[in-house]
């Protein structure tokens, strides 16, 4: 007979998934109290014997499936900037309500019409979960669009590092910037300066 912890196959699961598998609230409390289960955040659990994983990303991906890593957080993951943000920068489609999380997150609302441009799914290491992340090109364009928030230095540093990479095509950035308001002018100026 399976133990209560083994009823669910996944290492990470939501409260709803636990209930659907037959676990009661009291069962979850007992498993957390017995150190067999870790409560990552509101309604998100992970088996204690599961491998190493980024618990903040797990919580965000589980609580907000459309969440997308953006701006400085994504630029740092692509090694385009040296800055390490104190909180994860995550975008949701405008009008979506950001969930309450224990993870340090700065939520951003991006226009629904451009939200999926250059958005790709990234596996969260050590899990079966994915989270959205914008491409390096989209992150650079967004950094110029939101340069007052992100900082001019971050946008220029990311662009300069991206231009040094093999296969970098500035025309590709301009084409993308034309689809996202308020970014083409500053990006074009920076490209002229760096060329």
N, C-alpha and C positions, 0 to 999 in steps of 0.2 A: 504494500500500500504506500502511495506517495505521501511524503510529509507535506504540511501546509505550504512550505516555501517552494516545493517542487511542483505545485499545481500549475504555476505559471512558468512557461518555458523561457520567456525573455528575461534578461538580467535587469532591464529597466522597464518600468511599467507605471501606468497611471492608476489612480484610485478606481476609475471606471473599469479599467481592464481587470483589476483584481476582483471587483464585484462580479463582473461577467464570468470570471473563472470559478466563482463560488466562495471567495474569501469574504468574511464579514469585517466590519470596522474593528471589532474586538480582536480578530485574528491578526490584523495588521498591527494593532497596538502591541500585542503579545510578541510578534516577530521583531518589531523595533526594540521593544524592551529587552528581548533576549539576545540582542546584537546580531540577529540573523538578517536583518533588513535595515537599510539606511534610508531615512526620510530626507530626500534631497531638497524638496520644497513643498509648497502646497499641492497635495494630491499627486506627488511624484515620488516613487520609491525605486531603490536599487538593491539588489542582493549584496550582502556584505562580502561574499566570496567572489564577486565579479571582478574582472580585471580593472586596471587603471584606466580612468577616463576623465574628461573634463566635466565635472559635475555642473558647473554653471551653464555650459552649452546644452547639456542634457535637459536641465530644467527649462531653459528658454525654448528649446525645440519641442518639448513635450507640452508646455503651457501655451505656446503660440506657434503652431505649425507653419505659418507664412513668414515667420521671422527670418530676417536676412542680415548677415554680418556686413557692415558697411564702414565707410569713412576710415578713420585712423586705425581701427581694429583690423580691418581687412588689409589696409596698406601695410601694416606691421607684419601680418601673416604672410604677405607676399614679399617681404624683405625690401620694400620700397622706401620705408622710413625707419629711422632709429627710435622714434618715440614709442613709448609703451603706455597706452591709455590706462587710466586708473579704473575705468569701467568699460565694459563691452559696449560698443556702439552697434545698435541693432535697429533696422528699419522694419516698419509695418506699412501696409497700404493705408493711405489716408482714410480716416473714418473708422479704422480698427481700434479697438480699445486695448491698450497694453496691459498685460496681466500683472498682478502683483507677484514679485519674485523675491527670493532671498539673494539671488545673484546680483552683483553690482552692474546695473544696466542703465545706459542712456538711450531712451527710445526716441526714434525719429519717425516722422510721418512723411512718406514719399507718395507723390501723385500716383493714383491707380493706373493712369494711362501709360506711365513709363516705369512702373514698379518692376515689371518682369524683364526689362531690357538688360541683357548681359547677366541675368541672375542664373546661377548654377547651384546644383545640390552637392554638398560636401558631406562625406561620411564623418560622423563623430567617432574618433578613434576609440576602439574598445567597446563599441556598441553596434546595434543594428539601425540606429537612428541617423537621419540626415538633417542638415540645417542649410538654409540658403546662404550663399555668399556671392557678392558681386565680383565680376571679373576685375583684374587690375585696371583695365582701361576705364570701366565704369566708375571705379573708385577715384581715379584721377579726375575725371570729369566732375564728379560730385564734389570733390575737394575744392575745385575751382568755383563751382556753383555756390558752395557754402563756405567760401574762403573767410568770411567774417567770423564764422563760428569755429571752423577747423584751424584757421590761421594760414596766412600767406606762405609762411616758411614750409609748412607741411606739404601744401600743394606743389610748391616749386621743387622741394626735395624729392617728392614722389615722381614728378615728371622728369627731372634730371636723371634719376636712377633708372626709370623706365626706358628713357632714350638710349642709355648705355647698353641695354640688353639686345642680344642678337634678334633680328626679326622685328624690331620695333618699327611701326609704321605710323608716323604722325598723322597721315591722312585718315587713318582709321579712327583716331581720337577726334578729329574734326567732324567726321561723319556722325559719330556718336553724340558729340556736343550739340550738333544741329537738332537732335531729337529731344534734348533736355534743355529747357529754358534757362536763360541767364548764365550759360557756361561757355558759349563759343567765343565771345569777345575776350574775356580774361585768359582763356586757354590759348587763343591765337597769339595774343600779346606775349605770353610766356614762351611759346614755341619760337617766336621771332627773336626774343631775347637770348634763349639758350642755343639757338642755331648759329 
